[in-house]
Amino acid sequence: MVAPLLAGLGLFLCGVHFVSINLTPLAGRRFRYVLTRLVKWPWLAAFTGTLAGVVTQSTNAVTYVIIGLVSGGVVDKKRAILIPIWAHVGTSILVILVAIDFKIAASYLVALAGFAVYFGFDRTDRARHVIGTLLGIGLLFLGLDALKTAALPVRDFLIDGGAIARMAGEPLLLMLLGIAMTFLCQSSTVVGAIAVAATGAGIFDLPSACWLIYGSNVGSGLNHVVLARTLRGDAAQIALIQFVQKFSGFSGILAIKGLELATGRDLLYTEAAHFSSQPGGQVAIIFLVYQLLGSLFCSAFLNQIIAVLERLSPPSPLQELAKPMYLIQEALVEPTFAIELVGREERRLLERLPLMLDGVRSDADPGGLSSKVICQSSADISRAMSAYMEQILASNPDRNDRERIVRSQHRTANLNSMFESLDEFVANSQDARKTPSSGRVADQMIESLHSLLSALVDASATGEPEDLQFLLTLLGHRDEIMEKIRQRVLREDPNMLPVSQTALFSATMLFERVIWLARRNAMLLTSEVANGAAVPSEAAQ
């Protein structure tokens, strides 16, 4: 009796998984690009969120995409936060479709996917994702049909044993069951679909199934609280507002129940019956109403909710530093101006290079930011710049602008490598200071590197060919000098601690690497000036 039930449930869960993992790659980068463009007005963001929920069938996937876009500074939080809120409405389409009998169509979809796989039509990534989506949809509905068929003996067993009668009178027990199932499946939509199927098979009546889906949505809200505990700042706020959406929907349902008690009328079930004559369809309608109540409440009181969430989870220094300042989405309509904005963002990163050494310099502010925080935040901005330049290229700029973008891409990658090398250099310099002789060399390298990086910043700010040529002279090769320094220190202090020896050797190698990367950056800037492109100056910023 149990095995067919589990088999149907397994097919259904496989179908949900295949649909989720194959639809998102099909949307791909263009889908994320559309998300960034369709958040200008609240109603459009709500529509985009609903569409995103329909496409991905996973509010978690939409939430993670928006967290990435907001954390990278690609879109503004207050504009984008409506997208995951309304994605819950979009995912309700799965629950509604479950109430419709698609057994015949699902059989053809599985057959079509099977033939396509057998005859090798899935050789490309896109074809593989399309076939996987079709297979997922087919398995989903075949699993539900198997679940309904296998549930009949279980229903009879539960009815004869009186279990259903006892559960029907225990809304709290049904809610706890819904919460537990949501924690197990990590999706209130999946639990909602199971509730619709169980209602269609006669296991639950309409009120019992509704309390089950109320519990599943509460469980989904608690899931987002658990997710928010691992995040900070904007990312945590985006996760927490999903909790607000779920509990707002539950509060709306309770308000309707209170109104029913006050008036003596059955409002919710009566209205649902206008849209569907079947109990399963009515459960699906009430599931949709739940999502709409929560999303409408969050949209109406968005500013107030965000103000509370910002107090609960303020952004960390890392998140503040990781936000780009100049990468404005509206500027993408004019590629030449958008490239200028990339240049200004690049200059912001350049100015951070000397700050990487403040934590180990003797005359620097000891309360400043650590090199690791600066490195991580700069890496986030570099990724945002790379994504922004990809969007510029997608707008089909002219030849000169394309060449400028390619040079900017090289400089951005080069800058990212400099930050990583400097972070390692700082760590090794601290270890080298455990021995006085190696510590003196480390201090000399730190001050020398700080001066050279400051010269790079100054020369980049002016963009004058003479300054850049002088900088290239300063950044000459130092391989032989560094090798002589290493040998001299080892001769003077043969009893140096092994950890200091290793740290000194690594620090000198990293010193050479940073100088080489700085020289490469200066050469790329020289090429930019030689091709007639202006380097952003202080006045321009």
C-alpha positions in Angstrom: 0.0 0.0 0.0 2.8 2.4 0.9 5.3 1.6 -2.0 3.1 2.9 -4.9 2.4 6.1 -2.8 6.1 6.7 -2.3 6.8 6.0 -6.0 4.3 8.6 -7.1 5.7 11.1 -4.6 9.2 10.3 -5.9 8.2 10.9 -9.5 6.5 14.2 -8.5 9.6 15.4 -6.6 11.9 14.4 -9.5 9.7 16.4 -11.9 9.8 19.5 -9.6 13.6 19.2 -9.4 14.0 18.8 -13.2 11.8 21.7 -14.0 13.6 24.0 -11.5 17.1 23.1 -12.5 16.5 23.3 -16.3 14.2 26.3 -16.6 16.7 28.6 -14.8 19.7 27.9 -17.1 17.4 28.3 -20.1 16.6 31.8 -18.9 20.3 32.3 -18.1 22.1 35.6 -18.2 19.5 37.3 -20.4 16.9 36.5 -17.7 19.1 38.3 -15.1 19.5 41.1 -17.5 15.7 41.4 -17.9 15.4 41.4 -14.1 17.7 44.4 -13.9 15.7 46.4 -16.6 12.2 45.7 -15.3 12.4 47.1 -11.8 12.0 50.8 -12.6 8.4 51.0 -11.4 6.8 49.0 -8.5 4.0 47.5 -10.6 6.5 46.3 -13.2 8.8 44.8 -10.5 5.7 42.9 -9.2 4.9 41.6 -12.7 8.5 40.6 -13.2 8.5 38.8 -9.9 5.4 36.9 -10.8 6.9 36.0 -14.2 10.2 34.9 -12.5 8.2 32.6 -10.2 6.4 31.1 -13.1 9.7 30.5 -15.0 11.8 29.2 -12.2 9.1 27.6 -10.0 11.5 28.3 -7.1 11.2 31.4 -4.9 14.6 30.4 -3.4 16.2 30.6 -6.8 14.7 34.1 -7.4 15.7 35.2 -4.0 19.4 34.1 -4.5 19.5 35.9 -7.9 18.2 39.1 -6.5 20.6 38.9 -3.5 23.4 38.5 -6.0 22.3 41.4 -8.1 21.7 43.7 -5.1 25.0 42.7 -3.3 26.9 43.4 -6.5 25.3 46.8 -6.8 23.7 45.9 -10.2 20.2 46.9 -9.1 18.8 49.0 -6.2 17.5 47.0 -3.2 14.2 49.0 -2.9 13.4 48.4 -6.5 14.4 44.7 -6.7 13.0 43.5 -3.4 9.5 43.3 -4.9 10.7 40.6 -7.3 11.1 37.8 -4.8 8.0 39.0 -2.9 5.8 38.5 -6.0 7.6 35.3 -7.1 5.5 33.5 -4.5 2.4 34.4 -6.6 4.1 33.1 -9.8 5.0 29.7 -8.2 1.3 29.2 -7.4 0.8 28.3 -11.1 2.2 24.8 -10.2 -0.4 24.3 -7.5 -3.2 25.4 -9.9 -2.0 23.2 -12.7 -2.0 20.2 -10.3 -5.8 20.6 -9.9 -6.1 20.0 -13.7 -5.8 16.5 -15.2 -2.8 16.5 -17.5 -2.2 12.7 -17.5 -2.5 12.2 -21.3 -0.4 15.3 -22.1 2.2 14.3 -19.5 2.5 10.9 -21.1 3.3 12.4 -24.4 5.9 14.8 -22.9 7.7 11.9 -21.2 7.7 9.9 -24.5 8.9 12.9 -26.4 11.8 13.5 -23.9 12.7 9.8 -24.0 12.9 9.6 -27.8 15.0 12.9 -27.8 17.5 11.4 -25.3 17.7 8.0 -27.0 18.3 9.5 -30.5 20.9 12.0 -29.3 19.0 15.3 -29.7 20.4 16.6 -26.4 23.9 17.3 -27.5 23.8 21.0 -26.9 23.3 22.6 -23.5 20.2 24.4 -24.6 18.6 21.3 -26.1 19.5 19.3 -22.9 17.7 21.9 -20.7 14.6 22.0 -23.0 14.4 18.2 -22.9 15.0 18.2 -19.2 12.2 20.7 -18.7 9.8 18.6 -20.8 10.8 15.5 -18.9 10.3 17.2 -15.6 6.8 18.5 -16.4 5.8 15.0 -17.6 7.2 13.3 -14.5 5.6 15.9 -12.3 2.1 15.2 -13.6 2.5 11.4 -14.0 3.8 11.4 -10.4 0.7 13.3 -9.2 -1.6 10.9 -11.1 0.3 7.9 -9.5 0.0 9.6 -6.1 -3.7 10.0 -6.5 -4.2 6.4 -7.6 -2.0 5.0 -4.8 -3.6 7.2 -2.2 -7.0 5.5 -2.6 -6.1 2.4 -0.4 -4.3 4.7 2.1 -7.5 6.9 2.2 -9.6 3.9 2.9 -7.2 2.7 5.6 -7.1 6.2 7.3 -10.9 6.6 7.1 -11.6 3.2 8.6 -9.1 3.8 11.4 -10.6 7.2 12.1 -7.3 9.1 11.6 -8.7 11.5 9.1 -11.7 12.3 11.3 -9.4 13.1 14.2 -7.0 15.2 12.1 -9.9 17.2 10.5 -10.8 18.5 13.9 -7.2 19.5 14.7 -6.2 22.6 12.7 -3.0 23.1 14.8 -1.9 19.5 14.1 -2.5 20.0 10.4 -0.5 23.2 10.5 2.4 21.5 12.2 2.3 18.7 9.6 2.4 21.4 6.9 5.4 23.1 8.6 7.2 19.7 8.9 6.6 18.9 5.3 7.9 22.3 4.1 11.1 21.9 6.1 11.5 18.4 4.5 10.7 19.5 0.9 12.1 23.1 1.3 9.2 24.4 -0.7 5.6 25.4 0.3 4.6 25.1 -3.4 5.5 21.4 -3.3 3.5 20.9 -0.2 0.6 22.9 -1.7 0.6 20.6 -4.8 0.6 17.5 -2.6 -2.4 19.0 -0.6 -4.3 19.5 -3.8 -3.5 15.9 -5.0 -4.5 14.5 -1.6 -7.8 16.5 -1.6 -8.5 15.2 -5.1 -8.0 11.6 -3.8 -10.3 12.2 -0.9 -7.7 12.0 1.8 -8.4 15.5 3.0 -11.5 17.6 2.9 -11.3 21.3 1.9 -10.8 22.8 5.4 -8.1 20.2 6.4 -6.2 20.8 3.2 -6.3 24.5 3.7 -4.9 24.3 7.2 -2.1 22.1 5.7 -1.2 24.8 3.2 -1.3 27.5 5.8 1.2 25.5 7.8 3.4 25.0 4.7 3.5 28.7 4.1 4.4 29.4 7.7 7.1 26.8 7.4 8.4 28.5 4.3 8.6 31.8 6.2 10.6 30.1 9.0 12.9 28.6 6.3 13.7 32.2 5.1 14.5 33.2 8.7 17.0 30.3 8.9 18.5 31.5 5.5 18.7 35.1 6.8 20.8 34.0 9.8 23.7 33.2 7.4 23.5 36.6 5.7 24.1 40.2 6.6 22.7 43.6 5.5 20.8 43.8 2.2 21.0 40.0 1.6 19.5 39.3 5.0 16.8 41.9 4.5 15.8 40.3 1.2 15.5 36.9 2.9 13.6 38.3 5.9 11.0 40.1 3.8 10.0 36.7 2.5 9.2 35.8 6.1 7.1 39.0 6.3 5.3 38.0 3.1 4.4 34.6 4.4 3.2 35.8 7.8 1.3 38.7 6.3 -0.6 36.2 4.1 -1.4 34.1 7.2 -2.5 37.2 9.1 -4.8 38.0 6.1 -6.3 34.5 6.2 -6.9 34.8 10.0 -8.5 38.2 9.4 -10.9 36.6 6.9 -11.6 33.8 9.4 -12.4 36.4 12.1 -14.7 38.2 9.7 -16.5 34.9 9.0 -17.0 34.3 12.7 -18.3 37.9 13.1 -20.8 37.7 10.2 -21.6 34.0 10.4 -20.9 33.6 6.7 -18.5 31.2 4.9 -16.6 33.8 2.8 -13.3 32.1 1.8 -14.6 28.7 0.7 -17.7 30.2 -1.0 -15.6 32.5 -3.1 -13.2 29.7 -4.0 -16.1 27.6 -5.2 -17.0 30.3 -7.8 -13.7 29.6 -9.6 -13.7 25.8 -9.2 -16.3 23.1 -8.5 -13.7 20.6 -7.4 -12.2 20.6 -3.9 -8.7 20.3 -5.2 -9.2 23.3 -7.4 -10.6 25.3 -4.5 -7.5 24.4 -2.4 -5.3 25.8 -5.3 -7.4 29.0 -5.4 -7.0 29.5 -1.7 -3.2 28.9 -2.0 -3.1 31.7 -4.6 -5.2 34.0 -2.4 -2.7 33.4 0.5 0.2 34.5 -1.7 -1.7 37.6 -3.0 -2.5 38.7 0.5 1.1 38.6 1.6 2.5 40.2 -1.5 0.0 43.0 -1.6 0.6 43.8 2.1 4.4 43.9 1.6 4.0 46.1 -1.5 1.7 48.6 0.3 4.0 49.0 3.3 7.3 48.3 1.6 9.1 51.4 2.9 8.1 50.8 6.5 9.0 47.1 6.3 12.4 47.9 4.8 13.1 50.5 7.6 12.4 47.9 10.3 14.6 45.3 8.5 17.4 47.7 8.1 17.4 48.2 11.9 17.3 44.5 12.4 20.1 43.7 10.0 22.2 46.7 9.1 24.8 46.4 6.3 28.4 45.4 7.3 31.4 47.6 6.3 32.2 44.9 3.7 28.8 45.3 2.1 29.1 49.1 2.1 32.5 48.9 0.4 31.3 46.3 -2.1 28.7 48.6 -3.7 29.6 50.2 -7.0 29.1 54.0 -7.2 28.9 54.8 -10.9 27.5 51.7 -12.6 24.0 53.1 -13.5 21.7 50.9 -15.5 20.0 53.8 -17.2 23.4 54.8 -18.8 23.6 51.5 -20.8 21.5 53.2 -23.5 24.6 55.3 -24.3 27.6 52.9 -24.5 30.2 55.7 -24.7 29.0 57.2 -21.5 28.6 53.8 -19.8 32.3 53.1 -20.6 33.2 56.4 -18.9 31.3 55.3 -15.8 33.3 52.0 -15.8 36.5 54.1 -15.9 35.4 56.1 -12.9 34.6 52.9 -11.0 38.1 51.6 -12.0 39.7 54.7 -10.5 37.8 54.1 -7.2 39.4 50.6 -7.1 42.9 52.0 -7.9 42.6 54.4 -5.0 42.1 51.4 -2.7 45.4 49.8 -3.6 47.6 51.8 -1.2 45.0 51.3 1.6 45.6 47.6 1.5 49.0 48.2 3.3 47.6 50.4 6.0 47.2 47.5 8.4 51.0 46.7 8.4 52.4 50.2 7.9 54.0 51.8 11.0 52.5 55.3 10.5 49.0 54.2 9.3 45.7 54.4 11.2 45.5 51.2 13.2 41.7 51.4 13.3 41.4 51.3 9.5 39.9 48.5 7.4 41.7 45.2 7.1 43.3 44.2 3.8 40.9 41.2 3.6 37.8 43.4 3.8 39.2 45.7 1.1 40.1 42.7 -1.1 36.7 41.0 -0.8 34.7 44.2 -1.4 36.9 45.1 -4.4 36.4 41.6 -5.9 32.6 42.2 -5.7 33.0 45.5 -7.5 35.2 43.9 -10.1 32.5 41.3 -10.8 29.9 44.0 -11.1 32.1 45.9 -13.5 32.6 42.8 -15.6 28.9 42.2 -15.7 28.2 45.8 -16.6 30.7 45.7 -19.5 29.1 42.5 -20.8 25.8 44.4 -20.9 27.5 47.3 -22.8 28.8 44.7 -25.4 25.3 43.3 -25.7 24.1 46.7 -26.8 26.3 46.4 -30.0 28.6 49.5 -29.5 30.8 50.8 -32.3 34.3 49.5 -33.0 36.2 52.1 -30.9 33.9 51.5 -27.9 34.4 47.8 -28.2 38.1 48.2 -28.1 37.9 50.4 -25.0 35.7 47.8 -23.3 38.3 45.0 -24.1 41.1 47.1 -22.6 38.9 47.9 -19.5 38.2 44.2 -19.1 41.9 43.5 -19.1 42.6 46.2 -16.5 39.7 45.0 -14.3 41.1 41.5 -14.3 44.6 42.9 -13.6 43.3 45.0 -10.7 41.5 42.0 -9.2 44.8 40.0 -9.3 46.6 43.0 -7.6 44.2 43.0 -4.7 44.6 39.2 -4.2 48.4 39.4 -4.3 48.4 42.4 -1.9 46.2 40.5 0.5 48.7 37.6 0.5 51.6 40.0 0.8 50.2 41.6 3.9 49.6 38.2 5.6 53.2 37.1 4.8 54.7 40.4 5.9 53.0 39.9 9.3 54.6 36.4 9.6 58.0 37.8 8.5 58.0 40.2 11.4 58.3 37.4 13.9 62.1 37.6 13.3 63.8 41.1 13.6 66.0 40.6 10.5 63.2 39.5 8.1 60.9 42.0 9.7 63.1 44.9 8.7 63.1 43.7 5.1 59.3 43.4 5.2 58.9 46.9 6.6 61.1 48.3 3.7 59.1 46.4 1.1 55.8 47.6 2.6 56.9 51.3 2.5 58.4 50.9 -1.0 55.3 49.2 -2.3 53.1 51.9 -0.8 55.0 54.6 -2.5 54.9 52.8 -5.9 51.1 52.2 -5.6 50.5 55.8 -4.7 52.5 56.8 -7.8 50.3 54.5 -9.9 47.2 56.2 -8.5 48.5 59.7 -9.1 49.7 58.9 -12.7 46.3 57.2 -13.5 44.5 60.3 -12.2 46.3 62.7 -14.5 46.5 60.4 -17.5 49.4 62.4 -18.8 51.8 60.4 -21.1 54.8 61.9 -19.3 53.5 60.8 -15.9 52.7 57.3 -17.2 56.2 56.9 -18.7 57.8 58.0 -15.5 55.7 55.5 -13.6 56.8 52.7 -16.0 60.4 53.7 -15.2 59.7 53.4 -11.4 58.1 50.0 -11.9 61.1 48.4 -13.5 62.0 44.8 -12.9 63.4 44.0 -9.5 64.1 40.2 -9.8 67.8 40.3 -9.1 67.5 42.9 -6.3 65.0 40.8 -4.5 67.1 37.7 -4.8 70.1 39.5 -3.4 68.0 40.8 -0.5 66.8 37.2 0.3 70.4 35.8 0.2 71.7 38.7 2.4 69.2 38.3 5.1 69.7 34.5 5.3 73.5 35.1 5.6 73.1 37.6 8.3 70.7 35.5 10.3 71.2 31.8 9.6 69.1 30.9 12.7 66.0 32.6 11.4 62.7 30.9 12.3 61.4 28.6 9.5 58.1 30.4 9.5 59.9 33.7 9.0 62.0 32.3 6.2 59.0 31.0 4.4 57.1 34.2 4.9 60.0 36.4 3.7 60.5 34.3 0.6 56.7 34.5 -0.2 56.6 38.2 0.6 59.5 39.0 -1.8 57.9 36.9 -4.5 54.5 38.6 -4.0 56.3 42.0 -4.0 57.7 41.2 -7.5 54.2 40.0 -8.7 52.5 43.2 -7.5 55.1 45.4 -9.2 54.7 43.4 -12.4 50.9 43.7 -12.2 51.2 47.4 -11.5 53.5 47.8 -14.5 51.0 45.9 -16.7 48.2 48.2 -15.5 50.3 51.3 -16.3 51.0 49.9 -19.8 47.3 49.3 -20.4 46.6 52.9 -19.3 49.3 54.1 -21.6 47.7 52.2 -24.5 44.3 53.8 -23.6 45.8 57.3 -23.7 47.7 56.5 -27.0 44.4 55.5 -28.6 42.9 58.8 -27.7 40.6 57.8 -24.8 40.5 60.1 -21.9 41.3 58.7 -18.4 38.7 59.9 -15.8 40.2 62.8 -13.9 39.4 64.2 -10.5 37.3 66.9 -12.0 35.2 64.5 -14.0 34.3 62.5 -10.8 
